[in-house]
Amino acid sequence: MRVVNGANLGDPLGIAEELVPDDLYRLSPLAAPAPLRVETRATPPFRIAADSPMGAPGADLHLDCCLTFMSGTGETTECVVLVETDVAGDIRAVYALPLAALHPSADYALVGLSRDTALQRVAQIACVSFTGGTLITMADGAQRAVEDLRPGDRVLTRDDGAQPIRWIGRHTTRATGAFAPICIRTGVLNNSRDLLVSPDHRLFIYQREDRLGAGRAELLVRARHLVDGDRIRTVPGGFVDYYQMLFDAHQIIYAEGIAAESLLIDSRTRAALPEDLDDHLAALLPDHRKSDHRALEVQEGLLARPGVAELLRKSSAG
């Protein structure tokens, strides 16, 4: 991605100090997305994982800034700039993490730059979120829309019965790229209505038969790993209201009649929380670490087969 018109003509996308507003960028037609696997820490910088296809394993990875580009049609696209450094602290590579699609046929003007929001935007991607209108099962069995819930309301959890909500978060964002919700059509996973969640939201499935071959009955699957373009699909376009529910511990709750996780506080998601919660985080984090259901998560490779959603529905049916 290089400047095709402006002060930095010919230069590739770089760090915040080198960028000039209004420069026009264009993505090379030879460019292709590639995975960069990262190990998060309690505080940045992050670290490039040992199994990452890109970058030097173990190298520090800094979230440099968040950029806003505008296309000729007036649409804006955010992009997080990541910087890999060597042991001496010198820059080894610069990566672009677009939060919506970038097209090689379009020119993009740099219209915004923030050094303060990169970590927050990455955290928002990692936050598990329900969309407005989602019905949540309360402690008394009643169904209430997520936007009507308040701290202190008691929600039914799978493992700990009725639990009070400690915090409700909301943010509105364009439904594009990493922020486009996933729609699971009514009945596909035995849900009572269409369920729309953020792409990384994990759904809990109890298999009465291990039809998936996971070797265990209890599973967590990310919504984006189930997308088939038909009954489970990405829904881009417009804006979406995302809601997050925080409990004293990471919980499995019920949304549209099926089990799904609540917000987990970890080194990825902490930056998405408001600063006035900091005094309470120290007390919550130990319980969240102990209640993290990560061991139940099914990796994408095991889900990459035709009809996997139907397989999961049948394996969990009574």
Salt bridges, closest charged atoms under 4 A:
GLU17 OE2 - ARG115 NH2 3.91
GLU39 OE1 - ARG47 NH1 3.72
ASP60 OD1 - ARG41 NH2 3.06
GLU78 OE1 - ARG121 NH2 2.44
GLU84 OE2 - ARG92 NH1 3.13
ASP107 OD1 - ARG26 NE 2.60
ASP153 OD2 - ARG144 NH2 3.23
ASP159 OD1 - ARG158 NH1 3.11
ASP159 OD2 - HIS293 NE2 3.59
ASP200 OD1 - ARG222 NH1 3.74
ASP200 OD1 - ARG224 NE 2.36
GLU209 OE2 - ARG211 NH2 3.07
GLU218 OE2 - ARG158 NH2 3.00
ASP241 OD1 - ARG170 NH2 3.42
ASP248 OD1 - ARG166 NE 2.69
GLU256 OE2 - ARG193 NH2 2.93
GLU261 OE1 - ARG202 NH2 2.99
GLU261 OE1 - HIS250 NE2 2.73
ASP266 OD2 - ARG268 NH2 2.81
ASP266 OD2 - ARG294 NH2 3.72
ASP287 OD1 - LYS290 NZ 3.50
ASP292 OD1 - ARG202 NH2 3.85
ASP292 OD2 - ARG294 NH2 2.92
GLU297 OE1 - ARG202 NH1 2.98
GLU297 OE2 - ARG222 NE 2.59
GLU300 OE1 - HIS225 NE2 3.60
GLU310 OE1 - ARG231 NH2 3.22
GLU310 OE2 - ARG313 NH2 2.65
GLU310 OE2 - LYS314 NZ 3.88
